[in-house]
Amino acid sequence: MTDLKHSSCEPCNKGSEPLLPEDYSGLLGEVPDWQVVEYKGEKQLERTFKLKNFAEALAFTNRVGALAEAEDHHPAILLEYGKVRVNWWTHAIGGLHRNDFIMAARTDDEFS
């Protein structure tokens, strides 16, 4: 197993190919609380985090935002009272890239 949270994201552009299910099945083992979902024909990683209240959820959202800015790779984030849903996918390729799994692992690390 690689240690995704310590891996580096690599540049990705429109010419890059999205991962296929057989490519990311092993990576899912490193982010077991995430699931692959499909929105508007694009595969995404999704996880909902439960927190005590709105303030904690907002603080977590801000930490995820800082991670995203540092890598210039941005998720969809839904903030609610005591709950944050995060979706990672690579917009340029309309699907999943190894970078999304790296960011999911870093998000998990930020939560723990």
Steps between C-alpha positions, in 0.01 A plus 500: 500500500612853432455764762262725310494782752876545456491470120524800272234601254617507141400747231194383311351644182217433259715243318534283811279194521271443799560190707295192424334300780773237486758778537350654813376191681832467687508869583157475663655270761703796622195723534241247616242752621470654154270374229501544126187679384393630163360850441414619151700216348816570699646263760582670831624404844252596772500489876284663765675600823301534822602769747357629829361831380508767232817666632696173481359425157600846379851466643541164326369648175761775524780246557389304192491827308858574602607153381325561169664838451845359579464243220286716268254210493153589623211281620132563530420557868156507658499645851206435731447504875734230634563352157731558203477314170812508284519389137835468322537452126715646228301755307744510205440132420143467623579212734739352751878538503753377755514859628141465624596204716800691635274790596241266654775348718616847603141597579469192722825598673365850562186352654680264739 
